Amino acid sequence: MRLALKHQIILAPAIVLLLMSLLLGFLQYSYWDLSLKRQASRKLTTLFIALAEANLASQRMQALAVRFSRLEIVDVSRLEELAELHKHLKGAAKRILDLVTLSDETEKIWRQAVEDLDPEQGFDSRRFLDALNRLRPELEKLSELIQNERERLRDVHNQDIDALVARTTFVSIVVLGFSILLGIFLSLTLARRILRRIQYLSESAGRIARGDLTPPKAPEMVRDELDALALSINHMTEKLIRVVGTEKLLEGAEEERRRIAMDIHDQTLADLSSVLRGLQELKQRPDPDRLAQLEAELQKTMSSLREVMNNLHPQSLEILGLGATLEAHVEQLQAKDGAMKYHCYIQPELQDLKLPRLISLTLYRVAVEALHNVIKHARASRCEICLEKRGQGLLLVVEDNGIGMPRQVAGHGRGLNNIRERARAIGARVEWKTSRFSSGTRFELLLPLAAAGQSET
């Protein structure tokens, strides 16, 4: 499936941007994983500080408890210091319990020891020392674990940093290199393809401007803007061909009028002049035999005039159809000139074929012109005319065994141009080939059934 032209233009940068986005996503994921490890490291640092604070507070409280146990009277200022130390211990213990998940038994020991060390419940050196003896081993054990974990994370962190730098550098180089190469490849490929199609359309337009009315091939399906442009040029060329064909047809019609005028002047008018002279002679000297002769000449002149009128507009074409009219015309030619043998074949299923009036008349005119060329130039002894259905088209063939068409004349005579322009006007294609006989010319006209207003059945 071909992309639209604007999509082809932005395809390469879009893919490069997509790869860059994926690379940024990969880098973000890598640094996000590192940030999680940093957060864990910061958590351990906070926990370590809290443990250090709790450890120092417990050591100081233990020293004060031992001193108080030896005194009979307790100094009030020392009790205030003990209360302040308990406050620090309690805050540090809360932070530790919030950061570390301990077993229920261990957590119970912690909470009970901190509660027993509260001076507001009264000072009892035995109770204080007992609580400190339970709390301090847990603090030392947890401190050791935290210290080991900090050292492990420090090593892992350093290793992760090195691995991350190496991995991200490698991936970045690979993705950037691949993106650049892929972008260049897609840009060159699509640009070359687009430029080639634009150059083809430009050459077609230049050729049409120079007078070669060969339309560019119309795309089967419009997939992008260049296909739409090619289709537009194709349609415009076809319309231009019809306009030029119309002009050529007018020239051909004028040529036909000149030829008909010459036929009337050379034959019909001469015959009428002969009849007139005979009538003038009869006025001076009546002669029954001469009168019968003049009557025959008048009948011949009327037939000749009727033939000219029929050539101008064959009424049998509308009444009997194209096939029967062609057969009648060939019979007339055979009756006129017995030296040439004519053979007319009309495919049976085409006898009742209904074609538009203009197309039927054009096909008839082309066939008559082709037969006229055979009679006038071919020096043939046999001529065949055939009208049949060929695939999805209507095929008209006029073939002779004459001398053939001279190379310098082929395709350039006025009559041949007239035939070609008539065919173009109805969307048909004409071609002159070598005859199937040992010598001669084969003329073919192929009219698509769609152009003839018919559908394939």
Sequence and secondary structure as in RCSB ss.txt:
>XXXX:A:sequence
MRLALKHQIILAPAIVLLLMSLLLGFLQYSYWDLSLKRQASRKLTTLFIALAEANLASQRMQALAVRFSRLEIVD
VSRLEELAELHKHLKGAAKRILDLVTLSDETEKIWRQAVEDLDPEQGFDSRRFLDALNRLRPELEKLSELIQNER
ERLRDVHNQDIDALVARTTFVSIVVLGFSILLGIFLSLTLARRILRRIQYLSESAGRIARGDLTPPKAPEMVRDE
LDALALSINHMTEKLIRVVGTEKLLEGAEEERRRIAMDIHDQTLADLSSVLRGLQELKQRPDPDRLAQLEAELQK
TMSSLREVMNNLHPQSLEILGLGATLEAHVEQLQAKDGAMKYHCYIQPELQDLKLPRLISLTLYRVAVEALHNVI
KHARASRCEICLEKRGQGLLLVVEDNGIGMPRQVAGHGRGLNNIRERARAIGARVEWKTSRFSSGTRFELLLPLA
AAGQSET
>XXXX:A:secstr
    HHHHHHHHHHHHHHHHHHHHHHHHHHHHHHHHHHHHHHHHHHHHHHHHHHHHHHHHHHHHHHHHHH SS  
HHHHHHHHHHHHHHHHHHHHHHHHS   HHHHHHHHHHHHHT GGG   HHHHHHHHHHHHHHHHHHHHHHHHHH
HHHHHHHHHHHHHHHHHHHHHHHHHHHHHHHHHHHHHHHHHHHHHHHHHHHHHHHHHHHTT        SS  SH
HHHHHHHHHHHHHHHHHHHHHHHHHHHHHHHHHHHHHHIIIIIHHHHHHHHHHHHHHHHS  HHHHHHHHHHHHH
HHHHHHHHHHHH  THHHHT HHHHHHHHHHHHHHH TTSEEEEEE GGGTT    HHHHHHHHHHHHHHHHHII
III  SEEEEEEEEETTEEEEEEEE SS   TTTTTTSHHHHHHHHHHHHTT EEEEEE SSSS EEEEEEEETT
TTT    
